[in-house]
Every structure is written in C-alpha cells, then in structure tokens.
C-alpha cells in the first residue's frame, strides 16, 4: 500500500496587463528635427512587453518588441509640420493583455528651449 505525499496547494491567478507606459521626452520643439523619447512599462508577472506608439501625425510604430519588463526603450520621431500632437502609447504583454493608453501632448513651434512634458492618461 502506498502512502500519499503531503498536499501541495497551487493558486491560479488571471494574467494582469502591464502598467500604463511612462513616456519621457521633450514636449516642445521644432518640426523637421528628430526627438528621442523613452518609454517604460512594468508587467506584474514580469513577462516581456511590446509597445505601440501613435505619433498623431498619421504614423505609428505598430507593435514593437518584445522587451524586458521594466527596461526603458528609446524611440525617436520627426514631425514634418508645426502643430500640437497628442502622442499615445500602449504596452502589451506576451499573453496579449494590453495596458491603458498613456498620452503626451507635443507642441511644435519655434522654441529655443525644450521643457519636459506632462503625462496624462486616458
């Protein structure tokens, strides 16, 4: 007769989406110049993350990645016209769970200096 082993408890939880991405970079500048932006998100299960950035000028990155959760990525973009742009970014984990959008307002004028943006989430 065999003896049963001690019971082992396992908890199954639902996959959680990554955090809303944090975007850092200039909020003002000149058209025709490339600007760098850093994006970062954390996944609660530490899964790899892909990003989607809508540059608000009828272009986007499509889903790029995957990248390590919590690892900052640098992207650059050039706008060809003066104006105000609402940049949006999302993160997606390896199980297709998507974050909320993060939003950055970008003003392109003739400024001699750049200031850091204010991040707004939808």
Buried (B, 14 or more C-beta within 10 A) or exposed (E): EEEEEEEEEEEEEEEEBBBBBBBBBBBBBBBEEEBEBEBBBBBBEEBBBBBBBBBBBEEBBEBBBBBEBEEEBEBEBEBEEEEEBBBBBBBBBBEEBBBBBBBBBBBBEEEEEEEEBEBEEE
